[in-house]
Amino acid sequence: MEQAMQGRNSVVLLTQPRTTGARVRNTIAIVLLAAGLAGCGAVDALVDGFKHAKAVETDLAQTIGIRPAVGFNWNNGRLTTVSVTFPKLIEDKPLREVAEAARAAVGKQFKQRADNVVLSFSVGPTATTTAQAIQPQATN
């Protein structure tokens, strides 16, 4: 009976270091991956990008008087597109002035020029309540 237990204990001892070794390798891989992401600016794009977008929203709310929703797209560390969506039409300011304010706020807060700044306005639901389908006419 002692021999059977010794064999069983040795199996447990042999498998334990493999599990610990796998944990150590996984931990090292995670640390290296995190360090690699931090080095390439991906963390900055995710974390700081949202801060920059909120700052653009605040800046435009002060300048225009209406707080927009701001989204952004990074590609290889370059700011490719920033979308600025206002919740309604802005009737008291010319569109050119709104566009210049948006472009200036993006450049100031993101600290780089975006390839495209896309402006949009939500106009709400349409006035029609139902759509009517045209019935096909029978031909003989």
RANOR-V198609 format. One record per pair of residues at least 12 apart in sequence whose ideal C-beta (glycine too) atoms are under 7 Angstrom apart, sorted by the first residue. I is the first residue (numbers start at 0). J is the second residue. If there is no record, write none. Layout:
i;j
I;J
I;J
This chain:
i;j
40;76
44;73
48;71
48;73
51;108
51;109
52;69
52;70
52;71
54;108
55;69
55;104
55;105
55;108
56;69
58;104
58;107
58;108
59;83
59;100
59;101
59;104
62;100
63;89
63;92
63;97
63;100
65;85
65;86
65;87
65;89
67;83
67;84
67;85
68;84
69;81
69;83
70;82
78;109
78;111
78;113
79;113
79;114
79;115
80;113
80;114
80;115
80;117
81;105
81;113
81;116
82;117
82;119
83;101
83;116
83;117
83;118
84;119
84;121
85;120
86;121
87;120
87;121
88;120
88;122
97;118
98;118
101;116
101;118
102;116
